[in-house]
Amino acid sequence: MANILVVDDELGIRDLLSEILNDEGHSVEVAENAAQARAARLRERPDLVLLDIWMPDTDGVTLLKEWSATGALTMPVIMMSGHATIDTAVEATRIGALAFLEKPITLQKLLKAVEQGLSKGSVRRHTVAPVVAPSRSADGVVYALEAVNAVAETILDSGPQVTQTFMLDKPLREGRDEYEKAYFEFHLAKENGSMTRVAEKTGLERTHLYRKLKQLGVDLSRGKRA
């Protein structure tokens, strides 16, 4: 099986992930900070790294940048965090992260992400991948981030697959508007055009939601046609 490096400053997370992955037959190395992660990366040559974003010495995104800049990013890296933002996901994608897991991490999501990561074999660059608008479930969101030339791919757990390519070599406001438009179009299609259900799902007041959709140029009849 695979040699997997788990980097997280929380002992409970390290122990839990190690136990699960060991049960799956993998060899697991753990690190509680960036310094230990660097040493383990050189010593063990892992097939896959599970890397926490928030750590006390050096955060996971900074460590990812370091590995990328020094040519050490030769293995798939899956980012983990309980406080994720789309901006963090985009940044990790541009650097070279393969996937993102939101804490608390469920068994199913962990094993699926690890399987997909190992199947890649290595981080692939300079390819174009799609973005699928994200859905949120009770136990969190999985964002699978293809290490591509400024393009992110989001994998849904369920629901209609609304596919859109986002090129990130543009002003932040423009890129954010494109993402938000795809996000709302996805939910309109999923809820068959019901503004009430979309407002509940997205956490926006109905009047504000309507103004937002008009501002983004969202076709309000699209969801009903779908």
ZIKA-V737281 format. One line per field, one symbol per residue. ss: DSSP state (2 for helix, 1 for strand, 0 for the rest). psi: psi as a letter, one per 40 degrees, with the letter a starting at -180 (. if undefined). burial: # if it has 16 or more other ideal C-beta (glycine too) atoms within 10 Angstrom, else .. A space follows every 50 residues. Layout:
BEGIN
ss=???
psi=???
burial=???
END
This chain:
BEGIN
ss=00111110002222222222222000111110022222222222000111 11000000022222222220000001111110000222222222200011 11000022222222222222000000000011000010010110000000 00000000000011000000022222222222222222220000222222 22000222222222220000022220
psi=aihhhhhhehdddddddddddddeeihhiiieiddddddddddegidihh hidhidchiddddddddddeeegeihhhiiiegiiddddddddddeidih hhihhidddddddddddddddihhifihiihhhiihideihhhhhhgigf hihhhidiiihhhhhhhegiidddddddddddddddddddefehdddddd defiiddddddddddefhheedddd.
burial=.#.######...##.###.##....#.#######..##.##....##### ###.#...###.######....#.#######..#.#.############# ###.##..##.###.###....#.....#######....#########.. #######....#.#.#.#......#..##############.#.#..##. ##.#....##..#....#....#...
END
